[in-house]
Amino acid sequence: MSHRRAFGTAARRAMVAALVVTAVGVCALFVSAAWAAEKKAAKEATAPEGKGRSPTEVGTTNASYTETVGGVAMEMIWIPGGTFRMGSRMSPEEVVKKYGGAAGDEKRFQDEHPVHEVELDGFWLGKFEVTNAQFRKFRASHSSREWEGRDLNGDNQPAVRVTWNDAKAFCDWLSEKTGKTYTLPTEAQWEYACRAGTETERYWGDDDETMGRYANVLDHTGREAAKKFFEKNNVRWQEWFAANTTDDYVVSAPVGSFSPNKFGLYDMIGNVWEWCSDWYGEKYYGESPRRNPTGPATGAARVLRGGSWIYAPWNARSALRTWYSPSTRYYNIGFRVCRPPSP
């Protein structure tokens, strides 16, 4: 399958060649809810169309509740319904000019256009990416393993080497355990929640320098390890691969290590890529329905959003789209869970 290369064709091929497929096994996770918070949010969710609060009105005081099973908790944040503009405010050429790249690289950002208006009902979204400890309640034998001798398997680090199929199975399992419906977010839900009312390329602004306060990306901290990794795999290092910021982590950080966005969500950009429920469609933005879009009916690959700790700065943007086969299992791919307002 042909698709965008995050560092260019040669680099992505080398990364894929260096990735190790992990096996996985079985177990059980969370149940219990803050019913008062849930009722409040449900009331909001059923407000007349167009009457929902905008993201900027909500800030970080959104309703929340916690699912708890087996001693491990998962926090959920209410994301109020609303309307937003989906897609990049920068042209593909502007992205390459600002963040670096080679001739022809602008083609990989064309799927972020056209910018289009989307209206969404309210929904619940995980405050954090699903952690190793949480995922092991579902599948006890899971290991996120390591990368170049650096641990990815800490209890509070995001679960990685998780396929789209694994992530969906986790959601199905959690639904069965709790009697509530859990899913992966749609691509539109993900971008709406990530932006949290902002129009900038990232939810904190457009500069690289302050990124280290908000996101774990390829930066000064991880530069030497990444450079060694790429060169070992015959990829010529480019200085624009690393953001001009410092986040103090070479690999994935424990979830919640950085500042949240205005909805109170952590690591929406950086740390690990996050699976979305949608099939990927390169030209889907030109034909997407305005209200509650769910992506193409069929496809060969599933959408990923958010960038990761080893990806170039152009990936650390609210609008950036990429994709992989649903059976892909990489060291920098994880997920977070979503839930409709009812049941």
C-alpha positions in Angstrom: 0.0 0.0 0.0 1.3 3.4 -0.9 1.0 6.2 1.6 2.7 9.3 3.1 6.2 8.9 4.5 6.6 11.0 7.7 10.3 11.7 7.1 10.2 11.0 3.3 10.0 7.7 1.5 13.5 6.4 2.3 13.3 7.3 6.0 9.9 5.7 6.5 11.1 2.5 4.8 14.1 2.3 7.1 11.9 2.9 10.2 9.5 0.1 9.1 12.5 -2.2 8.5 13.7 -1.5 12.0 10.4 -2.1 13.8 9.7 -5.3 15.7 6.3 -6.9 15.7 5.2 -7.8 19.2 2.9 -10.7 20.3 0.0 -10.1 22.7 -2.2 -12.3 25.1 -5.2 -11.8 27.7 -7.1 -10.3 31.0 -9.6 -7.6 32.4 -9.9 -3.4 33.2 -12.2 -0.7 34.7 -16.0 0.0 36.0 -17.8 2.7 38.0 -18.9 6.2 37.1 -19.5 9.7 38.5 -23.2 9.6 37.7 -23.8 13.3 38.6 -21.2 14.4 36.1 -22.6 12.1 33.5 -26.1 13.4 34.0 -25.0 16.9 33.7 -23.2 16.2 30.4 -26.0 14.1 29.1 -28.4 17.1 29.6 -26.0 19.2 27.6 -25.7 16.6 24.9 -29.4 16.7 24.3 -29.7 20.5 24.1 -31.3 21.8 20.9 -29.1 21.7 17.8 -26.7 24.6 17.6 -27.1 25.4 21.3 -24.0 23.6 22.6 -21.2 25.6 24.2 -18.1 26.5 22.1 -14.7 25.0 23.1 -13.5 28.5 24.3 -16.3 28.8 26.7 -15.5 25.5 28.4 -11.8 25.7 29.3 -10.6 23.0 31.6 -13.8 22.8 33.8 -15.5 20.1 31.7 -17.5 17.4 33.4 -15.6 14.2 34.0 -16.0 10.7 35.4 -13.7 7.8 36.1 -14.0 4.2 35.1 -12.3 1.8 37.6 -11.8 -1.9 37.4 -9.1 -4.1 38.9 -7.7 -1.1 40.7 -6.8 0.8 37.5 -8.7 4.0 36.7 -9.5 5.7 33.3 -10.6 9.3 33.4 -13.0 10.6 30.8 -13.6 14.2 29.9 -16.8 15.6 28.4 -16.3 17.4 25.1 -19.3 19.6 24.4 -20.8 19.6 20.9 -20.1 22.4 18.5 -19.0 23.5 15.1 -15.4 24.0 14.0 -13.2 24.3 10.8 -11.4 21.0 10.1 -8.2 21.0 8.2 -4.9 22.9 8.0 -4.9 26.7 7.8 -1.5 26.5 6.1 -1.1 25.4 2.5 1.1 22.3 1.8 3.8 24.6 0.5 3.7 26.8 3.6 4.1 23.6 5.8 7.2 22.6 4.0 8.6 26.1 4.0 8.1 26.5 7.7 9.1 23.0 9.0 11.5 21.7 6.4 11.4 19.1 3.6 12.5 18.2 0.1 11.0 19.1 -3.2 7.7 17.3 -3.7 7.1 16.8 0.1 4.2 19.3 -0.1 2.1 16.6 -1.8 1.8 14.7 1.5 -0.2 17.5 3.1 -2.8 17.9 0.4 -5.2 15.6 2.2 -5.5 18.3 5.0 -7.6 20.3 2.5 -10.1 21.7 1.8 -10.7 23.3 5.2 -14.4 22.6 5.8 -17.0 23.2 8.5 -17.9 20.2 10.7 -20.7 20.0 13.4 -20.4 17.4 16.1 -22.6 16.2 18.9 -21.0 16.1 22.4 -18.9 13.1 23.4 -16.6 11.7 26.1 -12.9 11.3 25.4 -10.1 9.8 27.5 -8.2 12.4 29.4 -5.0 10.5 28.6 -3.8 7.9 26.1 -4.4 4.3 27.3 -1.5 3.2 29.4 0.4 -0.1 29.7 -1.2 -0.7 33.1 -4.7 -0.2 31.7 -4.1 -2.2 28.6 -2.7 -5.1 30.6 -6.0 -5.4 32.5 -7.4 -6.4 29.1 -4.5 -8.4 27.8 -2.1 -9.5 30.6 0.7 -10.5 28.4 1.0 -7.2 26.6 4.5 -5.6 26.4 5.3 -2.3 24.7 8.9 -3.5 24.9 11.7 -1.0 24.3 13.3 1.2 21.6 17.1 1.2 21.2 17.5 0.0 24.8 15.1 2.6 26.2 12.0 1.3 28.1 8.5 1.8 26.6 6.8 -0.6 29.0 6.4 1.5 32.2 2.9 1.3 33.8 2.1 4.9 33.1 3.6 5.1 29.6 1.2 4.8 26.8 0.6 1.3 25.5 2.2 0.9 22.1 2.8 -1.9 19.6 -1.1 -2.0 19.6 -2.8 -2.5 16.3 -6.1 -0.8 15.3 -7.7 -4.2 15.8 -6.2 -4.5 19.3 -7.5 -1.0 20.1 -11.0 -1.8 18.9 -10.9 -5.1 20.8 -10.0 -3.1 24.0 -13.0 -0.8 23.4 -15.3 -3.7 22.9 -14.0 -5.4 26.0 -14.4 -2.2 28.1 -18.0 -1.8 26.8 -18.9 -5.3 27.8 -17.3 -4.8 31.3 -19.0 -1.5 32.0 -22.3 -1.7 30.1 -21.4 1.5 28.3 -20.4 2.0 24.7 -16.7 2.7 24.2 -15.1 3.3 20.8 -12.1 4.9 19.1 -12.8 8.6 18.3 -13.6 9.5 14.7 -11.1 11.6 12.9 -13.4 14.7 13.2 -13.9 14.1 17.0 -10.1 13.8 17.4 -9.3 17.0 15.6 -12.1 18.9 17.3 -11.0 17.7 20.8 -7.3 18.5 19.9 -8.0 22.0 18.8 -10.2 22.8 21.7 -11.4 26.0 20.0 -8.1 27.1 18.6 -7.3 28.1 15.0 -3.5 27.8 15.2 -1.5 24.8 14.0 -1.1 23.5 17.5 -3.4 24.1 20.5 -0.8 26.3 22.2 0.2 28.3 19.1 2.4 28.1 16.0 6.0 28.1 17.4 8.4 25.3 18.1 10.1 26.9 21.1 7.2 26.5 23.6 6.3 23.0 22.3 8.4 21.3 25.0 5.9 22.5 27.6 3.0 20.9 25.8 4.2 17.9 23.7 6.7 15.1 23.6 8.2 15.3 20.1 11.6 14.7 18.4 13.5 17.6 19.9 16.9 18.5 21.3 16.6 15.8 24.0 16.0 13.0 21.5 18.1 14.3 18.7 21.3 12.3 19.1 19.5 9.0 19.7 17.2 9.5 16.7 20.2 10.6 14.5 22.1 7.4 15.5 19.0 5.3 14.8 18.3 6.8 11.3 21.9 6.7 10.2 22.2 3.0 11.4 19.3 2.4 9.0 21.0 4.3 6.1 18.8 7.4 6.4 20.6 10.7 6.0 19.9 12.9 9.0 18.3 16.3 8.3 18.4 19.0 11.0 14.8 19.8 10.4 13.9 16.3 11.7 14.2 17.7 15.3 12.1 20.5 16.7 13.8 23.5 18.2 12.5 22.8 21.7 13.4 20.6 24.7 10.9 18.3 26.4 13.3 16.1 28.5 12.2 12.8 27.0 14.0 10.6 24.5 11.1 8.1 24.1 7.5 8.1 25.3 6.7 10.0 28.5 4.3 8.9 31.3 0.9 10.2 30.2 0.0 13.6 31.5 3.6 14.8 31.8 2.9 18.0 29.8 0.4 20.8 29.9 -3.1 20.0 28.7 -5.2 21.8 26.1 -8.3 23.9 26.9 -10.5 20.9 27.2 -8.1 19.4 29.8 -6.9 16.7 27.5 -3.2 15.6 27.6 -0.8 14.5 24.9 -3.2 15.2 22.0 0.0 16.2 20.1 3.1 14.1 20.5 4.0 11.2 22.7 2.4 8.5 20.5 0.3 8.4 17.4 -3.4 7.7 18.2 -5.7 5.4 16.2 -9.0 6.8 15.0 -12.0 4.8 14.0 -12.2 6.0 10.4 -11.0 4.4 7.2 -8.5 6.7 5.5 -9.7 8.7 2.5 -7.2 11.0 0.7 -10.0 13.1 -0.8 -12.6 12.6 1.9 -12.5 16.2 3.0 -14.0 17.3 -0.3 -17.0 15.0 0.2 -17.4 14.8 4.0 -20.8 15.4 5.4 -21.0 18.4 7.6 -22.6 16.7 10.6 -20.9 13.9 12.6 -18.7 12.6 9.8 -17.3 9.1 10.3 -15.0 8.7 7.3 -15.3 6.5 4.1 -17.4 3.4 4.2 -14.5 1.2 3.2 -10.7 1.4 2.8 -7.4 -0.3 3.2 -5.9 1.8 6.1 -7.1 3.4 9.3 -6.4 7.0 10.3 -3.7 8.0 12.9 -3.4 11.4 14.4 -1.2 13.5 16.7 2.5 12.7 15.8 4.9 11.1 18.3 8.1 11.4 20.2 10.2 10.4 17.1 8.5 12.3 14.4 9.4 15.6 12.7 7.8 18.9 13.7 5.5 19.0 10.7 3.7 16.0 12.3 3.1 17.9 15.5 0.0 19.7 14.2 -3.7 19.5 14.9 -4.5 19.0 11.2 -1.9 16.4 10.3 -3.3 13.1 9.0 -1.5 9.8 8.4 -2.6 6.2 8.1 -1.5 2.5 8.4 -3.0 -0.9 7.8 -5.2 -1.9 10.8 -2.8 -4.8 11.5 0.2 -2.4 12.0 2.0 -2.7 15.3 4.7 -0.1 15.9 6.7 1.3 18.9 5.1 4.7 18.6 1.4 3.9 18.0 -1.2 3.8 20.7 -4.7 5.1 21.3 -7.3 6.7 23.6 -10.9 5.8 24.1 -14.1 7.7 23.2 -17.8 7.4 24.3 -21.0 8.8 22.9 -23.2 10.7 25.4 -25.4 7.6 25.8 -25.9 4.8 26.6 
